[in-house]
Amino acid sequence: MGLELRVPTDDDWVDICHADGRAFGINYTDESRESARRLIDLTRFRIVVDVGAGGREIVGIAGSYAFDVSLPGGSGVPMAGVTWISVAATHRRQGILTRLMDACHADIDERGEPVASLYASESGIYERFDYSIATRIRSVSIEARSASIRPEHRPAPGSVRFVTGDEAEEAVRQRWWRAWRARAGEVRRTEAHLASLFERRGKPEGRASAVHHLLHADGYAAYRVTSNWDEQGFRNEISVPEIVALTPDAHAAIWHTLLEMDLVATITTRAVPVDDPLPYLLRDPRAVRTEHLVDGVWVNVRDVPVAFGARTYATTDRLVIEADGRRWAIDGGPDGADVRAVRSRPDVVTDRATLGALLYGGVAPSLLAAGRRLTARNADALRRADVFFTTALAPHCQTPY
């Protein structure tokens, strides 16, 4: 009798989906359970089972996917995408979440994955487990009828075309594998995740169509159309779950094609990074509106020397960083870094959670200092840290997990 933490088996799968569906409001069908199962390595998951008089009930779940994540400079390191985290409402305040996260992190460490990350369903939970916000999700709405690419930036005819079926899948695969290292925070999708993505996008979603694909030699866009007719005529809506552009020309050409579509009133997307240049390409920059800006990926640095040693830095410098009493010297520059434990006086002092924001380079240390998450030895150390850690391109992740 009591609460049992263990690795699940296939016999637990239906009950896992039931518990997850209850926690997140998901109505699992036989088809969706089978689809989700193809992504799951149950050896990476942990469940808590209440073994009581009423039987055996799953009351907590946590697990992870295996990815590679891009760091500043374009290198990729193994990363655990932490996911499926929930505790039953009937079993709160019993330490179940802590037990699950500890067990999940122990498994990640045993596998030698230096980074863990997650999307937080509630933002007040994960800092105590050493996660911090490393990317942002920007929700954008574009008034398509008033938005047009400036004439000097419009592409040559024929540079973008529609693709379908197997050709679309292969084109997306090839371009994704070329593109995922371009920004810190993005992941190398596994074949299983790509297959799941194509499967989901091949079906309508609510009132929206199945996904259509636009292809450029150096990029692509995936979009859905929701038909909308009122007294003013067609006012269709396009939603863009993913857009990849490896070059400025590809970026302009793909957006030009999206904006030229007939009968479209609004284009919405959460796929553009916070520093996307689209407004500068338009006749009317105000046509692009940021509707929401929220936390994206939260990062936990499991192995500081490996993770910080794998990225590059904007300047050649040596900074000593202290996190929760432990100190590391980072000797880094544009070509890489060497990181080792030291006892030297720190230049920057923070906590273990904040290391995630520093790793991806999207948050300036001076901003973290203003937010009371970091202190520097002096003003010069903070200035050096700003140019050392911060990246030219904002970190960004389009991959759900």
Secondary structure in CASP SS format (residue, H / E / C, confidence):
PFRMAT SS
TARGET T0000
AUTHOR 0000-0000-0000
METHOD secondary structure of the structure
MODEL  1
M C 1.00
G E 1.00
L E 1.00
E E 1.00
L E 1.00
R E 1.00
V C 1.00
P C 1.00
T C 1.00
D H 1.00
D H 1.00
D H 1.00
W H 1.00
V H 1.00
D H 1.00
I H 1.00
C H 1.00
H H 1.00
A H 1.00
D H 1.00
G H 1.00
R H 1.00
A H 1.00
F H 1.00
G C 1.00
I C 1.00
N C 1.00
Y C 1.00
T C 1.00
D H 1.00
E H 1.00
S H 1.00
R H 1.00
E H 1.00
S H 1.00
A H 1.00
R H 1.00
R C 1.00
L C 1.00
I C 1.00
D C 1.00
L H 1.00
T H 1.00
R H 1.00
F C 1.00
R E 1.00
I E 1.00
V E 1.00
V E 1.00
D E 1.00
V E 1.00
G E 1.00
A C 1.00
G C 1.00
G E 1.00
R E 1.00
E E 1.00
I E 1.00
V E 1.00
G E 1.00
I E 1.00
A E 1.00
G E 1.00
S E 1.00
Y E 1.00
A E 1.00
F E 1.00
D E 1.00
V E 1.00
S E 1.00
L C 1.00
P C 1.00
G C 1.00
G C 1.00
S C 1.00
G E 1.00
V E 1.00
P E 1.00
M E 1.00
A E 1.00
G E 1.00
V E 1.00
T E 1.00
W E 1.00
I E 1.00
S E 1.00
V E 1.00
A C 1.00
A H 1.00
T H 1.00
H H 1.00
R C 1.00
R C 1.00
Q C 1.00
G C 1.00
I H 1.00
L H 1.00
T H 1.00
R H 1.00
L H 1.00
M H 1.00
D H 1.00
A H 1.00
C H 1.00
H H 1.00
A H 1.00
D H 1.00
I H 1.00
D H 1.00
E H 1.00
R C 1.00
G C 1.00
E C 1.00
P C 1.00
V E 1.00
A E 1.00
S E 1.00
L E 1.00
Y E 1.00
A C 1.00
S C 1.00
E C 1.00
S C 1.00
G C 1.00
I C 1.00
Y H 1.00
E H 1.00
R H 1.00
F H 1.00
D C 1.00
Y C 1.00
S E 1.00
I E 1.00
A C 1.00
T C 1.00
R E 1.00
I E 1.00
R E 1.00
S E 1.00
V E 1.00
S E 1.00
I E 1.00
E E 1.00
A H 1.00
R H 1.00
S H 1.00
A C 1.00
S C 1.00
I E 1.00
R C 1.00
P H 1.00
E H 1.00
H H 1.00
R C 1.00
P C 1.00
A C 1.00
P C 1.00
G C 1.00
S C 1.00
V E 1.00
R E 1.00
F E 1.00
V E 1.00
T C 1.00
G H 1.00
D H 1.00
E H 1.00
A H 1.00
E H 1.00
E H 1.00
A H 1.00
V H 1.00
R H 1.00
Q H 1.00
R H 1.00
W H 1.00
W H 1.00
R H 1.00
A H 1.00
W C 1.00
R C 1.00
A C 1.00
R C 1.00
A C 1.00
G C 1.00
E C 1.00
V E 1.00
R E 1.00
R C 1.00
T C 1.00
E H 1.00
A H 1.00
H H 1.00
L H 1.00
A H 1.00
S H 1.00
L H 1.00
F H 1.00
E H 1.00
R H 1.00
R H 1.00
G C 1.00
K C 1.00
P C 1.00
E E 1.00
G C 1.00
R C 1.00
A E 1.00
S C 1.00
A C 1.00
V C 1.00
H E 1.00
H E 1.00
L E 1.00
L E 1.00
H E 1.00
A C 1.00
D C 1.00
G E 1.00
Y E 1.00
A E 1.00
A E 1.00
Y E 1.00
R E 1.00
V E 1.00
T E 1.00
S C 1.00
N C 1.00
W E 1.00
D E 1.00
E C 1.00
Q C 1.00
G E 1.00
F E 1.00
R C 1.00
N E 1.00
E E 1.00
I E 1.00
S E 1.00
V E 1.00
P E 1.00
E E 1.00
I E 1.00
V E 1.00
A E 1.00
L C 1.00
T C 1.00
P H 1.00
D H 1.00
A H 1.00
H H 1.00
A H 1.00
A H 1.00
I H 1.00
W H 1.00
H H 1.00
T H 1.00
L H 1.00
L H 1.00
E C 1.00
M C 1.00
D C 1.00
L C 1.00
V E 1.00
A E 1.00
T E 1.00
I E 1.00
T E 1.00
T E 1.00
R C 1.00
A C 1.00
V C 1.00
P C 1.00
V C 1.00
D C 1.00
D C 1.00
P C 1.00
L H 1.00
P H 1.00
Y H 1.00
L H 1.00
L E 1.00
R C 1.00
D C 1.00
P H 1.00
R H 1.00
A H 1.00
V E 1.00
R E 1.00
T E 1.00
E E 1.00
H E 1.00
L E 1.00
V E 1.00
D E 1.00
G C 1.00
V E 1.00
W E 1.00
V E 1.00
N E 1.00
V E 1.00
R C 1.00
D C 1.00
V H 1.00
P H 1.00
V H 1.00
A H 1.00
F H 1.00
G H 1.00
A H 1.00
R C 1.00
T C 1.00
Y C 1.00
A C 1.00
T C 1.00
T C 1.00
D E 1.00
R E 1.00
L E 1.00
V E 1.00
I E 1.00
E E 1.00
A E 1.00
D C 1.00
G C 1.00
R E 1.00
R E 1.00
W E 1.00
A E 1.00
I E 1.00
D E 1.00
G E 1.00
G E 1.00
P C 1.00
D C 1.00
G E 1.00
A E 1.00
D E 1.00
V E 1.00
R E 1.00
A E 1.00
V C 1.00
R C 1.00
S C 1.00
R C 1.00
P C 1.00
D C 1.00
V E 1.00
V E 1.00
T E 1.00
D C 1.00
R C 1.00
A C 1.00
T C 1.00
L H 1.00
G H 1.00
A H 1.00
L H 1.00
L H 1.00
Y H 1.00
G C 1.00
G C 1.00
V C 1.00
A C 1.00
P H 1.00
S H 1.00
L H 1.00
L H 1.00
A H 1.00
A H 1.00
G C 1.00
R C 1.00
R C 1.00
L E 1.00
T E 1.00
A E 1.00
R C 1.00
N C 1.00
A H 1.00
D H 1.00
A H 1.00
L H 1.00
R H 1.00
R H 1.00
A H 1.00
D H 1.00
V H 1.00
F H 1.00
F H 1.00
T C 1.00
T C 1.00
A C 1.00
L C 1.00
A C 1.00
P C 1.00
H C 1.00
C C 1.00
Q C 1.00
T C 1.00
P C 1.00
Y C 1.00
END
